Amino acid sequence: MSKFLISAGHGGGDPGNTASGRREADIAQDLRNIIVSKLRPLGHDVTTDGNASENWSLARAVTLIVTGRTAIEIHTNASDNSASRGVEVIGNKSQAALCRDIAQGIAKVLGTTTRRDGGWFDYDKLMQEQKRTLGFVKRGGIIIETFFQSNAQELAAYDAKKWLVAQAIVDALLKHKA
C-alpha cells in the first residue's frame, strides 16, 4: 500500500485560470476525484484537500504534505496564445523521473507534446528564471500542468479522455512506488 496526497489546485475560492469559459479549479477538482476513485479501490492510502465537492486553499493543502506520501497537485495551463500546447510537471530533481513519466503518459493520451525537459520542469530552474516560489513544490510535492485550457483542441481532447488521463497519472504514480 502506497500513500498519496492528491490535491486540486486553486481551492478556497480561487478559480485559477478561466480560459474557454471554464474554471481551472473545477477541472482540477474533477480530475483529482477521478484519480482518487482509481487509487482507493486498489488499497492505497489517499489523502485529499477536501471531500469530493470541496477544494481547500493552497495554504491549507500544503499542510497535508508529509514525508513518505507522494503529493501531487492538479492544474491546467493557459496562455494568450491559443495555439500553446503541451504538458509539464514541476518538481524537484529527485522527482524528475516521476514528473517525466506523468507528463509523457498524459501527452500520449491527449495526443499532445511535453514541454521543457521531457515534460519535467525543474523547480530550481523555475525559481531562477521566473523568480517565484511554488509552495506545493517547495514543501516536496509536484504540480501537474495537465494541458492548455486556452487551447480548444487540448480542452476537447481532455474532456473526451479525462478518465484515461487520470489512469496515465495513476500508472506513473504506481510505477514509481513499486
Backbone as ProteinMPNN parsed JSONL, in Angstrom:
{"seq_chain_A": "MSKFLISAGHGGGDPGNTASGRREADIAQDLRNIIVSKLRPLGHDVTTDGNASENWSLARAVTLIVTGRTAIEIHTNASDNSASRGVEVIGNKSQAALCRDIAQGIAKVLGTTTRRDGGWFDYDKLMQEQKRTLGFVKRGGIIIETFFQSNAQELAAYDAKKWLVAQAIVDALLKHKA", "coords_chain_A": {"N_chain_A": [[0.847, -1.179, 0.0], [0.613, 2.145, -0.91], [1.167, 5.627, -0.105], [-0.56, 8.566, -0.792], [-1.045, 12.038, -1.6], [-3.497, 13.788, -3.084], [-4.17, 16.657, -4.624], [-6.308, 19.304, -5.621], [-5.661, 22.03, -7.548], [-5.925, 25.576, -6.9], [-7.901, 26.113, -4.859], [-10.233, 27.05, -2.224], [-11.844, 29.204, -3.054], [-10.393, 30.466, -5.073], [-10.475, 30.72, -8.464], [-8.533, 30.027, -10.33], [-7.216, 29.858, -13.667], [-9.496, 31.056, -16.181], [-9.893, 30.308, -18.765], [-11.458, 29.627, -21.891], [-13.982, 29.832, -20.838], [-14.225, 28.227, -18.615], [-13.574, 27.17, -15.257], [-10.408, 26.704, -13.893], [-10.075, 25.583, -11.36], [-12.35, 23.952, -11.079], [-11.981, 22.002, -13.073], [-9.609, 20.86, -12.152], [-10.443, 19.852, -9.673], [-12.317, 17.918, -10.447], [-10.652, 16.115, -11.891], [-8.925, 15.373, -9.83], [-10.731, 13.946, -8.204], [-11.364, 11.791, -9.88], [-8.863, 10.499, -10.105], [-8.489, 9.743, -7.435], [-10.638, 7.969, -7.201], [-9.659, 5.861, -8.603], [-7.336, 5.065, -7.256], [-7.989, 4.448, -4.516], [-9.684, 2.057, -4.476], [-7.736, 0.188, -5.018], [-6.479, -0.153, -2.685], [-4.775, 1.8, -1.689], [-3.538, 4.37, 0.475], [-5.022, 7.314, 0.49], [-5.005, 10.756, 0.662], [-6.863, 13.754, 0.451], [-7.39, 17.182, -0.528], [-9.827, 18.082, 0.725], [-13.324, 17.062, 0.51], [-15.238, 15.28, -2.031], [-16.633, 17.419, -3.269], [-15.29, 19.637, -2.486], [-12.541, 21.905, -2.215], [-9.632, 22.732, -0.874], [-7.803, 25.698, 0.174], [-4.51, 26.671, -0.985], [-2.742, 27.225, 1.127], [-3.79, 25.663, 3.167], [-3.805, 23.119, 1.973], [-1.064, 22.506, 1.569], [-0.242, 21.798, 4.083], [-0.805, 19.17, 4.31], [1.179, 17.739, 3.116], [3.466, 15.34, 3.757], [6.362, 13.507, 4.861], [7.066, 10.538, 3.108], [4.716, 10.359, 1.741], [3.568, 10.58, -1.447], [2.974, 13.52, -3.122], [0.756, 15.227, -5.181], [-0.378, 17.95, -7.167], [-3.041, 19.152, -9.03], [-3.34, 21.004, -12.016], [-4.186, 23.28, -14.736], [-2.821, 24.715, -17.697], [-2.643, 28.018, -19.176], [-2.736, 30.442, -21.786], [-2.204, 33.513, -23.59], [-1.838, 32.987, -26.194], [-3.608, 31.009, -28.147], [-2.747, 28.749, -29.42], [-0.843, 27.569, -27.897], [0.441, 24.654, -26.349], [0.673, 21.448, -24.698], [2.167, 19.44, -22.049], [3.411, 19.8, -18.766], [5.297, 19.01, -15.868], [6.021, 20.065, -12.707], [8.664, 19.781, -10.506], [11.075, 18.717, -8.011], [14.588, 17.821, -8.447], [14.925, 15.175, -7.532], [12.53, 14.08, -8.161], [12.331, 13.95, -10.869], [12.149, 11.752, -12.748], [9.614, 10.624, -12.16], [8.029, 12.889, -12.709], [8.508, 13.206, -15.48], [7.449, 10.759, -16.434], [4.729, 11.012, -15.743], [4.043, 13.293, -17.29], [4.622, 12.385, -19.918], [2.869, 10.237, -20.123], [0.345, 11.524, -19.974], [0.571, 13.208, -22.233], [0.658, 11.33, -24.296], [-1.93, 10.198, -24.141], [-3.524, 12.476, -24.686], [-2.611, 13.217, -27.168], [-0.713, 15.206, -27.519], [2.159, 17.269, -26.844], [5.158, 17.119, -24.812], [6.494, 19.568, -22.6], [9.43, 21.516, -21.898], [11.924, 19.647, -20.29], [11.487, 16.794, -21.4], [8.979, 16.853, -20.345], [9.343, 17.441, -17.721], [9.704, 20.115, -15.502], [12.15, 21.649, -13.936], [12.149, 22.592, -10.66], [14.092, 24.219, -9.392], [15.176, 25.598, -11.592], [12.916, 26.989, -12.405], [12.604, 28.756, -10.27], [14.918, 30.291, -10.623], [14.585, 31.345, -13.238], [12.014, 32.582, -13.24], [11.789, 33.791, -10.837], [10.072, 33.042, -8.734], [8.237, 31.347, -6.177], [6.834, 28.191, -5.621], [4.631, 27.055, -3.431], [3.62, 24.429, -3.039], [5.437, 22.724, -4.339], [7.783, 23.519, -3.132], [7.409, 22.463, -0.608], [7.708, 19.795, -1.128], [6.017, 18.507, -2.89], [4.602, 17.791, -6.197], [3.633, 19.565, -9.153], [1.188, 19.235, -11.554], [0.744, 20.381, -14.699], [-1.672, 19.918, -16.598], [-2.75, 20.262, -19.248], [-3.228, 22.726, -21.89], [-5.661, 24.81, -21.156], [-6.57, 26.974, -22.523], [-6.343, 26.265, -25.128], [-8.395, 25.189, -27.527], [-8.493, 22.675, -28.808], [-6.928, 21.012, -27.144], [-8.406, 21.183, -24.784], [-10.83, 20.003, -25.597], [-9.902, 17.428, -26.209], [-9.066, 16.636, -23.665], [-11.542, 16.693, -22.26], [-12.842, 14.594, -23.55], [-11.224, 12.46, -22.857], [-10.612, 12.338, -20.128], [-10.752, 10.365, -18.128], [-8.907, 8.528, -19.022], [-6.633, 10.119, -18.903], [-6.455, 10.421, -16.131], [-5.902, 7.735, -15.509], [-3.388, 7.463, -16.692], [-1.874, 9.1, -15.032], [-2.18, 7.745, -12.583], [-0.975, 5.289, -13.263], [1.721, 6.11, -13.619], [2.292, 7.051, -11.032], [2.06, 4.672, -9.532], [4.01, 3.087, -10.729], [6.324, 4.3, -9.839], [6.183, 3.844, -7.181], [6.465, 1.216, -6.813]], "CA_chain_A": [[0.0, 0.0, 0.0], [1.345, 3.406, -1.003], [0.477, 6.79, 0.451], [-0.625, 9.664, -1.749], [-1.854, 13.231, -1.419], [-3.961, 14.273, -4.381], [-4.713, 17.992, -4.37], [-6.806, 20.073, -6.761], [-5.149, 23.395, -7.454], [-6.799, 26.755, -6.874], [-9.052, 25.95, -3.97], [-10.54, 28.127, -1.306], [-12.459, 30.342, -3.73], [-9.558, 30.928, -6.184], [-10.897, 29.947, -9.638], [-7.451, 29.727, -11.258], [-7.5, 30.494, -14.955], [-10.883, 30.883, -16.638], [-9.837, 30.187, -20.221], [-12.532, 28.867, -22.56], [-15.205, 29.929, -20.044], [-14.22, 27.19, -17.58], [-12.708, 27.447, -14.109], [-9.349, 25.731, -13.673], [-10.333, 24.905, -10.082], [-13.357, 22.904, -11.294], [-11.342, 20.931, -13.851], [-8.645, 20.205, -11.253], [-11.191, 19.093, -8.659], [-12.888, 16.745, -11.117], [-9.582, 15.16, -12.172], [-8.5, 14.84, -8.529], [-11.71, 12.949, -7.773], [-11.226, 10.602, -10.724], [-7.627, 9.827, -9.691], [-8.772, 9.119, -6.131], [-11.541, 6.832, -7.427], [-8.861, 4.774, -9.16], [-6.326, 4.627, -6.289], [-8.532, 3.889, -3.268], [-10.093, 0.641, -4.581], [-6.534, -0.655, -5.077], [-5.995, -0.287, -1.323], [-3.799, 2.827, -1.343], [-3.891, 5.388, 1.458], [-5.112, 8.547, -0.285], [-5.492, 11.953, 1.333], [-7.204, 14.812, -0.498], [-7.579, 18.532, 0.016], [-11.271, 18.288, 0.806], [-14.139, 15.944, 0.022], [-15.459, 15.281, -3.483], [-17.131, 18.707, -3.765], [-14.563, 20.686, -1.765], [-11.167, 22.103, -2.648], [-9.033, 23.636, 0.109], [-6.821, 26.687, -0.255], [-3.129, 26.179, -1.03], [-2.158, 27.302, 2.476], [-4.267, 24.507, 3.928], [-3.419, 21.88, 1.276], [0.356, 22.171, 1.748], [-0.031, 21.202, 5.412], [-1.023, 17.729, 4.174], [2.376, 17.123, 2.554], [4.296, 14.747, 4.805], [7.362, 12.552, 4.398], [6.551, 9.201, 2.84], [3.464, 10.451, 0.99], [3.749, 11.256, -2.725], [1.984, 14.594, -3.191], [0.588, 15.878, -6.48], [-1.413, 18.975, -7.265], [-3.542, 19.203, -10.401], [-3.577, 22.329, -12.606], [-4.158, 23.403, -16.188], [-2.096, 25.892, -18.156], [-3.387, 28.939, -20.04], [-1.871, 31.402, -22.467], [-2.865, 34.415, -24.532], [-1.679, 32.331, -27.485], [-4.499, 29.841, -28.104], [-2.069, 27.601, -30.022], [0.069, 26.969, -26.91], [0.006, 23.301, -26.043], [1.629, 20.565, -24.066], [2.086, 19.03, -20.647], [4.635, 19.901, -17.987], [5.139, 18.658, -14.465], [7.043, 20.794, -11.962], [9.115, 19.07, -9.323], [12.495, 18.766, -7.669], [15.442, 16.878, -9.191], [14.692, 13.8, -7.084], [11.241, 13.646, -8.707], [12.366, 14.148, -12.314], [11.661, 10.583, -13.492], [8.162, 10.573, -11.971], [7.446, 14.009, -13.45], [8.551, 12.884, -16.915], [6.513, 9.673, -16.727], [3.375, 11.576, -15.701], [3.861, 14.165, -18.456], [4.616, 11.596, -21.151], [1.619, 9.471, -20.142], [-0.746, 12.447, -20.324], [0.775, 13.64, -23.623], [0.265, 10.218, -25.183], [-3.396, 10.103, -24.127], [-4.133, 13.654, -25.305], [-2.065, 13.473, -28.498], [-0.017, 16.488, -27.475], [3.596, 17.186, -26.628], [5.648, 17.501, -23.486], [7.247, 20.808, -22.608], [10.664, 21.53, -21.103], [12.848, 18.514, -20.325], [10.707, 15.567, -21.441], [7.779, 17.059, -19.547], [9.726, 17.859, -16.367], [10.177, 21.484, -15.302], [12.961, 21.647, -12.715], [11.73, 23.656, -9.745], [15.205, 25.15, -9.178], [15.248, 26.46, -12.783], [11.753, 27.878, -12.338], [12.907, 29.824, -9.312], [15.942, 31.15, -11.222], [14.044, 32.025, -14.419], [10.812, 33.379, -13.007], [11.892, 34.429, -9.526], [8.862, 32.791, -7.954], [8.227, 30.144, -5.37], [5.591, 27.435, -5.621], [4.56, 26.474, -2.1], [3.378, 22.994, -3.072], [6.691, 22.057, -4.707], [8.757, 23.854, -2.087], [7.171, 21.551, 0.515], [8.019, 18.421, -1.522], [5.043, 17.968, -3.841], [4.785, 18.113, -7.612], [2.491, 20.221, -9.785], [0.924, 18.748, -12.904], [0.052, 21.285, -15.62], [-2.208, 18.802, -17.377], [-2.918, 20.652, -20.648], [-3.548, 24.144, -22.027], [-7.1, 25.04, -21.146], [-6.829, 28.03, -23.508], [-6.266, 25.65, -26.452], [-9.683, 24.499, -27.696], [-8.265, 21.265, -29.166], [-6.486, 20.283, -25.955], [-9.536, 21.111, -23.853], [-11.761, 18.998, -26.116], [-9.269, 16.11, -26.034], [-9.133, 16.329, -22.238], [-12.927, 16.371, -21.899], [-13.169, 13.277, -24.103], [-10.331, 11.402, -22.377], [-10.134, 12.642, -18.772], [-10.579, 9.124, -17.367], [-7.626, 7.962, -19.47], [-5.612, 10.99, -18.331], [-6.339, 10.006, -14.729], [-5.238, 6.434, -15.475], [-1.971, 7.682, -17.0], [-1.269, 9.638, -13.807], [-2.146, 6.639, -11.628], [0.048, 4.33, -13.708], [3.044, 6.665, -13.316], [2.458, 7.059, -9.577], [2.269, 3.304, -9.046], [5.308, 2.635, -11.251], [7.402, 4.866, -9.015], [6.012, 3.372, -5.81], [6.694, -0.239, -6.808]], "C_chain_A": [[0.888, 1.236, 0.0], [0.493, 4.532, -0.451], [0.587, 7.952, -0.523], [-1.424, 10.828, -1.186], [-2.209, 13.707, -2.819], [-4.716, 15.576, -4.118], [-5.174, 18.628, -5.675], [-6.336, 21.512, -6.589], [-6.262, 24.433, -7.411], [-8.067, 26.545, -6.069], [-9.305, 27.184, -3.133], [-11.099, 29.364, -1.971], [-11.641, 30.918, -4.875], [-9.92, 30.1, -7.419], [-9.747, 29.469, -10.518], [-7.737, 30.411, -12.576], [-8.938, 30.183, -15.366], [-10.94, 30.828, -18.161], [-10.977, 29.311, -20.725], [-13.815, 28.839, -21.729], [-15.324, 28.884, -18.949], [-13.281, 27.594, -16.468], [-11.676, 26.324, -13.955], [-9.601, 24.923, -12.404], [-11.336, 23.761, -10.246], [-12.777, 21.719, -12.055], [-10.396, 20.145, -12.952], [-9.355, 19.346, -10.214], [-11.774, 17.819, -9.258], [-11.813, 15.693, -11.381], [-9.052, 14.554, -10.873], [-9.437, 13.717, -8.095], [-11.625, 11.666, -8.59], [-9.986, 9.807, -10.324], [-7.853, 9.077, -8.378], [-9.65, 7.882, -6.305], [-10.815, 5.635, -8.023], [-7.86, 4.219, -8.136], [-6.916, 3.922, -5.072], [-8.986, 2.437, -3.401], [-8.913, -0.333, -4.675], [-5.886, -0.8, -3.704], [-4.979, 0.759, -0.896], [-4.393, 3.824, -0.357], [-3.853, 6.738, 0.739], [-5.734, 9.654, 0.558], [-5.799, 12.982, 0.253], [-7.365, 16.136, 0.241], [-9.07, 18.875, 0.015], [-12.012, 17.069, 0.3], [-14.408, 16.12, -1.471], [-15.894, 16.638, -4.038], [-16.421, 19.898, -3.124], [-13.114, 20.726, -2.253], [-10.549, 23.157, -1.74], [-8.081, 24.63, -0.536], [-5.429, 26.065, -0.251], [-2.515, 26.17, 0.364], [-2.572, 26.104, 3.327], [-3.801, 23.189, 3.305], [-1.962, 21.512, 1.535], [0.634, 21.575, 3.126], [-0.212, 19.696, 5.385], [0.186, 16.992, 3.608], [3.258, 16.641, 3.702], [5.267, 13.755, 4.172], [6.722, 11.176, 4.206], [5.253, 9.192, 2.052], [3.762, 11.211, -0.302], [2.615, 12.259, -2.895], [1.956, 15.211, -4.581], [-0.53, 16.896, -6.385], [-1.76, 19.152, -8.733], [-3.805, 20.646, -10.811], [-3.793, 22.183, -14.104], [-3.386, 24.671, -16.51], [-3.035, 26.774, -18.973], [-2.408, 29.942, -20.625], [-2.728, 32.324, -23.322], [-2.801, 33.856, -25.949], [-2.498, 31.038, -27.459], [-3.89, 28.603, -28.762], [-1.091, 26.942, -29.044], [-0.47, 25.611, -26.504], [1.08, 22.548, -25.276], [1.413, 20.379, -22.58], [3.432, 19.304, -19.994], [4.325, 19.613, -16.533], [6.321, 19.266, -13.715], [7.384, 20.018, -10.701], [10.6, 19.249, -9.092], [13.268, 17.706, -8.445], [15.173, 15.425, -8.805], [13.386, 13.22, -7.644], [11.203, 13.681, -10.23], [11.787, 12.968, -13.089], [10.145, 10.444, -13.362], [7.483, 11.684, -12.768], [7.408, 13.714, -14.949], [7.542, 11.794, -17.267], [5.065, 10.163, -16.701], [3.123, 12.394, -16.962], [3.757, 13.362, -19.747], [3.358, 10.747, -21.262], [0.434, 10.332, -20.548], [-0.64, 12.856, -21.785], [0.338, 12.561, -24.612], [-1.258, 10.111, -25.273], [-4.028, 11.255, -24.906], [-3.63, 13.938, -26.715], [-1.382, 14.822, -28.578], [1.465, 16.252, -27.221], [3.93, 17.438, -25.165], [6.466, 18.774, -23.653], [8.503, 20.627, -21.756], [11.493, 20.277, -21.336], [12.061, 17.206, -20.264], [9.439, 15.64, -20.609], [8.068, 17.535, -18.136], [10.228, 19.293, -16.382], [10.852, 21.505, -13.934], [12.596, 22.862, -11.862], [12.848, 24.668, -9.503], [15.354, 26.104, -10.36], [14.076, 27.444, -12.798], [12.039, 29.055, -11.417], [13.938, 30.794, -9.887], [15.362, 31.986, -12.359], [12.933, 33.006, -14.076], [10.781, 34.054, -11.642], [10.615, 34.26, -8.706], [8.961, 31.449, -7.252], [6.857, 29.49, -5.481], [5.533, 26.655, -4.316], [4.396, 24.968, -2.103], [4.66, 22.231, -3.372], [7.756, 22.326, -3.65], [8.63, 22.906, -0.897], [7.384, 20.085, 0.15], [7.038, 17.784, -2.485], [5.432, 18.262, -5.278], [3.495, 18.725, -8.135], [2.377, 19.712, -11.208], [0.136, 19.815, -13.661], [-0.454, 20.39, -16.752], [-2.327, 19.078, -18.868], [-3.154, 22.154, -20.687], [-5.052, 24.3, -22.196], [-7.497, 26.098, -22.18], [-6.751, 27.517, -24.947], [-7.513, 24.781, -26.623], [-9.511, 23.017, -28.018], [-7.821, 20.449, -27.952], [-7.605, 20.14, -24.94], [-10.53, 20.043, -24.304], [-11.192, 17.586, -25.944], [-9.329, 15.699, -24.569], [-10.549, 15.922, -21.841], [-13.316, 14.97, -22.377], [-12.385, 12.142, -23.435], [-9.872, 11.591, -20.934], [-9.954, 11.388, -17.92], [-9.274, 8.427, -17.746], [-6.448, 8.8, -18.981], [-5.371, 10.598, -16.877], [-5.601, 8.676, -14.624], [-3.749, 6.578, -15.774], [-1.23, 8.215, -15.771], [-1.129, 8.531, -12.768], [-1.055, 5.635, -12.003], [1.454, 4.837, -13.386], [3.293, 6.667, -11.812], [2.792, 5.668, -9.06], [3.595, 2.721, -9.534], [6.432, 3.09, -10.324], [7.257, 4.498, -7.531], [6.302, 1.884, -5.678], [8.078, -0.595, -6.314]], "O_chain_A": [[1.804, 1.355, 0.814], [-0.728, 4.419, -0.34], [1.668, 8.28, -1.012], [-2.354, 10.641, -0.401], [-1.331, 13.991, -3.634], [-5.764, 15.584, -3.473], [-4.512, 18.505, -6.706], [-6.607, 22.132, -5.561], [-7.389, 24.181, -7.837], [-9.172, 26.779, -6.557], [-8.672, 28.224, -3.315], [-10.855, 30.475, -1.5], [-12.139, 31.784, -5.594], [-9.693, 28.89, -7.424], [-9.945, 28.6, -11.366], [-8.423, 31.432, -12.611], [-9.516, 29.179, -14.949], [-11.923, 31.252, -18.769], [-11.397, 28.37, -20.052], [-14.64, 27.939, -21.886], [-16.411, 28.676, -18.409], [-12.295, 28.29, -16.709], [-12.029, 25.147, -13.896], [-9.367, 23.715, -12.377], [-11.186, 22.714, -9.617], [-13.049, 20.566, -11.72], [-10.38, 18.914, -12.982], [-8.913, 18.238, -9.911], [-11.724, 16.758, -8.636], [-12.031, 14.509, -11.125], [-8.762, 13.359, -10.818], [-8.981, 12.656, -7.667], [-11.794, 10.573, -8.049], [-10.042, 8.582, -10.215], [-7.455, 7.921, -8.235], [-9.438, 6.867, -5.641], [-11.311, 4.51, -7.951], [-7.569, 3.023, -8.15], [-6.388, 2.896, -4.642], [-8.698, 1.64, -2.509], [-9.071, -1.531, -4.44], [-4.87, -1.481, -3.562], [-4.373, 0.62, 0.166], [-5.596, 4.083, -0.361], [-2.778, 7.243, 0.418], [-6.834, 9.512, 1.091], [-5.083, 13.074, -0.744], [-7.46, 16.183, 1.467], [-9.502, 19.837, -0.619], [-11.414, 16.155, -0.268], [-13.855, 17.023, -2.099], [-15.554, 16.97, -5.174], [-16.895, 21.031, -3.21], [-12.547, 19.708, -2.649], [-10.896, 24.335, -1.821], [-7.612, 24.423, -1.656], [-5.197, 25.052, 0.409], [-1.841, 25.21, 0.74], [-1.778, 25.597, 4.118], [-3.444, 22.253, 4.02], [-1.647, 20.334, 1.703], [1.653, 20.91, 3.311], [0.18, 19.008, 6.327], [0.222, 15.762, 3.616], [3.733, 17.435, 4.513], [5.02, 13.233, 3.085], [5.94, 10.717, 5.039], [4.738, 8.123, 1.727], [4.169, 12.372, -0.251], [1.44, 11.898, -2.822], [2.979, 15.659, -5.098], [-1.49, 16.731, -5.632], [-0.874, 19.285, -9.578], [-4.409, 21.416, -10.065], [-3.608, 21.106, -14.67], [-3.31, 25.589, -15.693], [-4.096, 26.326, -19.408], [-1.378, 30.248, -20.025], [-3.834, 31.966, -23.728], [-3.615, 34.212, -26.801], [-2.103, 30.073, -26.804], [-4.462, 27.516, -28.67], [-0.564, 25.868, -29.334], [-1.676, 25.432, -26.336], [2.238, 22.962, -25.219], [0.602, 21.056, -21.949], [4.478, 19.068, -20.599], [3.246, 19.927, -16.031], [7.478, 19.012, -14.05], [6.502, 19.647, -9.927], [11.293, 19.867, -9.899], [12.674, 16.8, -9.031], [15.193, 14.543, -9.663], [13.173, 12.009, -7.602], [10.146, 13.464, -10.822], [10.999, 13.177, -14.011], [9.464, 10.173, -14.352], [6.474, 11.444, -13.43], [6.394, 13.945, -15.607], [6.856, 11.89, -18.284], [4.263, 9.77, -17.549], [2.104, 12.211, -17.629], [2.892, 13.636, -20.579], [2.833, 10.553, -22.358], [-0.387, 9.922, -21.369], [-1.64, 12.855, -22.504], [-0.276, 12.856, -25.637], [-1.807, 9.952, -26.363], [-4.952, 11.045, -25.692], [-4.169, 14.813, -27.393], [-1.465, 15.505, -29.599], [1.953, 15.133, -27.375], [3.097, 17.907, -24.388], [7.051, 19.023, -24.708], [8.601, 19.676, -20.981], [11.731, 19.897, -22.483], [11.974, 16.58, -19.208], [8.887, 14.613, -20.214], [7.165, 17.98, -17.428], [11.086, 19.643, -17.192], [10.19, 21.393, -12.903], [12.723, 24.006, -12.297], [12.576, 25.865, -9.418], [15.627, 27.288, -10.166], [14.244, 28.606, -13.168], [11.749, 30.204, -11.749], [13.84, 31.999, -9.659], [15.613, 33.188, -12.441], [12.92, 34.133, -14.569], [9.852, 34.8, -11.333], [10.138, 35.2, -8.07], [9.677, 30.545, -7.684], [5.835, 30.174, -5.437], [6.293, 25.708, -4.117], [4.974, 24.288, -1.256], [4.943, 21.213, -2.74], [8.542, 21.438, -3.32], [9.626, 22.582, -0.251], [7.258, 19.213, 1.01], [7.214, 16.625, -2.861], [6.452, 18.897, -5.545], [2.408, 18.444, -7.631], [3.34, 19.749, -11.975], [-1.004, 20.118, -13.308], [0.251, 20.142, -17.731], [-2.028, 18.199, -19.676], [-3.267, 22.792, -19.64], [-5.625, 23.968, -23.233], [-8.633, 26.11, -22.655], [-7.059, 28.255, -25.883], [-7.666, 23.764, -25.948], [-10.296, 22.189, -27.554], [-8.283, 19.325, -27.755], [-7.741, 19.095, -24.304], [-11.017, 19.264, -23.485], [-11.917, 16.661, -25.576], [-9.613, 14.541, -24.261], [-10.735, 14.915, -21.158], [-14.035, 14.25, -21.684], [-12.829, 10.993, -23.444], [-8.834, 11.051, -20.552], [-9.072, 11.361, -17.061], [-8.618, 7.815, -16.903], [-5.385, 8.259, -18.677], [-4.228, 10.46, -16.443], [-4.761, 8.507, -13.74], [-2.931, 5.884, -15.171], [-0.093, 7.824, -15.507], [-0.077, 8.393, -12.143], [-0.298, 5.188, -11.141], [2.293, 4.063, -12.926], [4.387, 6.322, -11.366], [3.701, 5.503, -8.246], [4.23, 1.944, -8.821], [7.375, 2.343, -10.064], [8.131, 4.817, -6.726], [6.376, 1.354, -4.57], [8.426, -1.774, -6.249]]}, "name": "protein", "num_of_chains": 1, "seq": "MSKFLISAGHGGGDPGNTASGRREADIAQDLRNIIVSKLRPLGHDVTTDGNASENWSLARAVTLIVTGRTAIEIHTNASDNSASRGVEVIGNKSQAALCRDIAQGIAKVLGTTTRRDGGWFDYDKLMQEQKRTLGFVKRGGIIIETFFQSNAQELAAYDAKKWLVAQAIVDALLKHKA"}
